[in-house]
Amino acid sequence: MHPLAFGEALSAGGRLTLSDDKPNRFFTVIKCWMDGTSGVALELKTGVPTYQVEDEEGRTHLLIHLTIEEDR
């Protein structure tokens, strides 16, 4: 598994982790899409990469992948 790049499309069945802090916590991708509605709601100029995933205990989660901008 590798760090998820912003907007990276993942196939159903692909696996990912959210951070290097918890490498044993993984998620399996159910669906991946660019959500234009969330992009509008968040006042962004593009869609938001969105992933429906299942954790190792069988719970379903919705992950929205936003970039974090630094104010420097």
N, C-alpha and C positions, 0 to 999 in steps of 0.2 A: 504494500500500500504506500502511496505517496501523498504529500500534502495536496489538497484540492486547490487548483488554480481558479481564479475568479472566472466564472462563467463556463467552466469546464463541463462538457456534456458527458454524462456517465450512462452506460448501458444498464438496463434492468439486470439485477443480479450482481452488479459491481459492488465492491466493498470500499468503505472509507472510514477514516478516523477524523475526529474534529480537532485534535491537538496532539502535540508531542508529549504533553503532560500525562495523558491517559491513553497510551498506545494499545492497551488491552480492551478498550471500549470501542467497538466497531459497529458500523451500521451497514445494512444491505440496501442498495437502491431498488426501489419499486418503480419509480417514475421520475423523469427529469424533464424540465421545461423552462422556458423563459416566460415569466409571468408579467405581462404588460400592465395588468390592473394594479398590481402591487407597486410597479414603477410609477404609475400616475399618482397613487395614493401617497407615496413617499416623496413626491415631487422630484423624481429623477427623470432624466431625459431618455432612459432606456428601460427595457424590461429587467426584471430581477431574476437571476438564476435561482430556481426553486427545485427542491428535491423532496420527494415523498420516500421515506426510508423506514426500515424496521430494525429495531435494536436486537441485541442478543437474547433478550427475554420475550421477543415477539410483539413488543409494543410498536405502534406506528407513530412516526413523527413527521412534521413538515419543517424542513430546513430552508431558510431564506438566506442566500449568500450575498451579503453586502460588503463593500470595501470599507475599510476604516481609513479615513483621511486624517493625516496629522496636521495640526495647525502650527507650522514653524515659520 
